[in-house]
Amino acid sequence: MAELRLGPLLRYADGSSATVWIEASRPCSAEVRCADGSGGAARTFQVAGHHYALIPVTGLAPGTTTPYEVFLDDARVWPPPDSRFPPSAIRTPAGDADVRVAFGSCRWASPPTGEHDPVGPDALDSLAERIAADPEGERPDVLLLLGDQVYADETSDATRKRIAARRDPDEPPGGEVADYEEYTWLYDESWRDPEVRWLLSTVPSCMIFDDHDVIDDWNTSAAWVADMRATDWWRERILSGLMSYWVYQHLGNLSPADLAADPLYAAVRDAPDATGLVRDFARRADGEPASVRWSYRRDFGRVRLLMVDSRAARVLKEDERSMLDPGEAAWVREQALDAPGSYDHLLVGTSLPWLLPHLVHDAETWNAALCRGERGPRWARFGEKVRRAADLEHWAAFPESFAELTRLLAEVGTGPQAPASVLVLSGDVHHAYVAETRWPGDAPDARVLQLTCSPVHNSIPRTMRAGFRFGWSALARGIGRRFRRHGRSPGRPSTGAGPAAPGSATSS
């Protein structure tokens, strides 16, 4: 008898359809049955000995909340008979109704081995408890998870014990995950949490990766990539990371129309064992990143979301350094400017903040200039060391990309058909703040804000809190100007006006 190993996760939902992701214990037929008679079914597909299905649900009515159950080979497996939570339900939007968004990044399922800093409550657990206590009350229409859904390089005691029982943890990569099987353990640990499991079964979610989904500093620089490729364990790690991300996170990001047009997804569903297909795709994504697009667009009534890959789409050659390759940058621009006037709010989801504290921004721009060779080879070597040690890899560390994104946001936000707001949603920096842009010339008609919320569940060192608060100060601005002069860097096309609500949670 097939059992439900993981899920269900409610991923996509519009006015009449949805997708539900599950992992089963064996090959089977997976079915969603809704209380109103709607539903859908799919056969599982196999990757590396694991069995998955993305179940399309059709026939839903707009503006309704419909409880559902999951069946595997006609046996009900969800909800569990002893569940303390309300029934999982699919809520469909009604036309141009208001959209409530919750977002954040950086969630440890459990603190990793050797971590002693206080972690505090899990925001997803807290959100689940709040919704469960008042199922008819206010809740997000969509949950945006902006990176570090799992930590491949910072594993818990339980995961390290499983690793030690399988291979020698004294051999690289040690207590970090090594392959696809060990990646599945991370998702088990994270998504089996009872509160999180129920939350993800009843609130639609959109996801994008960041570095810890693979490894800290992933794609920081060309030199970093060369160093990693020289090891004997990295290739399996990166291929397994991309494979598992495609299966566990990326598939559910796509609309039914996108899935229908995806040749890889069609081939995977038809294959007796799709491991080779997904591995070949991951190999291409690693070797030819410009040939694969992880970014995607979702429209929620009058709200447009562009979820932008700011990790794998990078160009890392120092004299061509860019956060997005040319094709990716063109796609973002095309989607942002498509059908002007058709949306009231533009959300740009990027795991890494666009606006940072003044000092941090200027330090990253200065570091990029050093690494580019503006002050000679000795400074370039020093800059690379600092870049890795201090994680100087946000949009400010890609000055041309920062300027290009800034110009695009201003263009979108200007004119008679401009949306009311342009909001950049980010995480990564273990800090929550709202920063409003200060423009050197005429300001756009739309309000343009950076909203950052991190972490969902992780430690926040006191030094990081103090550093961020100092980074917004007038003194920090003066220090930043010195950095810019030393790096021979131009001024910014816009500046953050400072945190409107430092340390507070943010939502849109």
ABEGO torsion letter per residue (X at the ends): XBBBABOBBBABBBAABBBBBBBBABBBBBBBBBAAGBEBBBBBBBBGGBBBBBBBBBGBBBGBBBBBBBBBGGBBAOBBAABABBBBBBBBBBEABBBBBBBEBGBBABBBBGBABBAEBBAAAAAAAAAAABAABBBBABBBBAEGABBAABBBAAAAAAAAAABBAABOAEABBABAAAAAAAAAAAAABAAAAAAAAABBBBBBBBAAAABBGBGABAAAAAAAAABAAAAAAAAAAAAAAAAAAAAAABBAAAAAABAAAAAAAABABAAAAAAAAAAAAAABAAABBABBBBBBEABBBBBBBAAAABBABAAABBABBAAAAAAAAAAAABGBGABABBBBBBABBABBBAAAAAAAAAAAAAAAGAAEAAAAAAAAAAAAAAGBABAAABAAAAAAAAAAAAAAABEAABBABBBBBBBGAGBBBBBBBBBABBBBABBBBBBBBOBABBBBBAAAAAAAAAAABAAAAAAAAAAAAAAGBBBBABBBAEBABBGBBBBX
